[in-house]
Amino acid sequence: MVTKKDIANYLGISRTAVSLVLNNSPSSTISAETRSKILKAAQDLGYRDVEVSPKLCYVLYDREADDPRYMADLKTMEEAASRYKYGLVFMNIRSNAESLDKLQRLLNNQEIEGFIVSGDVDDTIVEIFRNSNAPYIFAGLPLLGNIEKVNFAAIDDRKLAYDATSYLISLGHTRIALFLGNLDYDIHQLGLEGYEQALTDHGIPIDKGLVQISDEENGYELCKRTQKLRIEYTAAFCANTVIQFGVLQRLKEYGVAVPQQVSLIGSGLSELVKVSIPQLTTFYVPAEKKEKTVDLLVDIMNSRQTSGIAYRFTEFECHEGGTAAPPHARS
């Protein structure tokens, strides 16, 4: 049976250093290079006392830990990391000082090989990673002013909105609503641009009354607002599946048949898509494509590149749920 002493002798280093690494002790005194050598030697020699696989960390920032929009991505990243023989640690971080200090300690300890950062990204979290020595990539578009300063892999939200709106137009819809979150977020601003461009390219006049915004991304309330204002539409593009699911619930409650009277298309492939009745129709990036995020992170880890990696997902698939059909379709 291989022991820590055997690993220390094999590498010609102290047993203490081996113990600190294999026991996952929060120490910043062990260099990243030495840690890597110890972990590799432990694997090569067949050490089995503890889990010794190196770790990546998925950081979800300022979002609920069980937010369905991110849980599907977490599973995808975990599977991609395993192909490189990495484990994946999940960390839910808030924007308060205590939570940010916890993240900073983890970065300082150098216990994690690389970070995937997602969620409600702001200047604070961007600066923390820019000022760290840790390899990282943002899974999603960072603030537009920081694009050239950080590494990221993001969905082209403008093109997705364009493609989804064009799909509704191809079904015959011309009164298409847009349900968005706060336009202070670039993802929603880009969605608005893609939606408007699709209408313009197809010769459909833009009606600003069809664009409804909710800071809380509350689809139920957005739909309720259009009903109270008597805004008529036969289809809607929803910026994400949380909004889309809320809209669907309000329409069903109000006796509006989906998709017979109103069609809905959303963005993403969260668990809400398949648990919904009917299933949600959405445009999304397939999991095998999103694994590119981990590929890029591994490249960053190997090159130690601190900025300039920019990748956009521009090809989408349509999950043919049961919420989109030509206008006035009959089941």
Secondary structure, DSSP 8 states (H G I E B T S, - for coil): ---HHHHHHHHTS-HHHHHHHHTT---SSS-HHHHHHHHHHHHHHT--SS----EEEEEEESS-TT-HHHHHHHHHHHHHHHHTT-EEEEEEE-SSHHHHHHHHHHHHHT--SEEEEEES--HHHHHHHHTSSS-EEEES---GGGGGGS-EEEE-HHHHHHHHHHHHHHTT--SEEEEE--TTSHHHHHHHHHHHHHHHHTT----GGGEEE-TT--HHHHHHHHHHTT---SEEEESSHHHHHHHHHHHHHTT--TTTT-EEEEES--HHHHHSSS--EEEE--HHHHTHHHHHHHHHHHHT--S--EEEE---EEE--SS--STT---
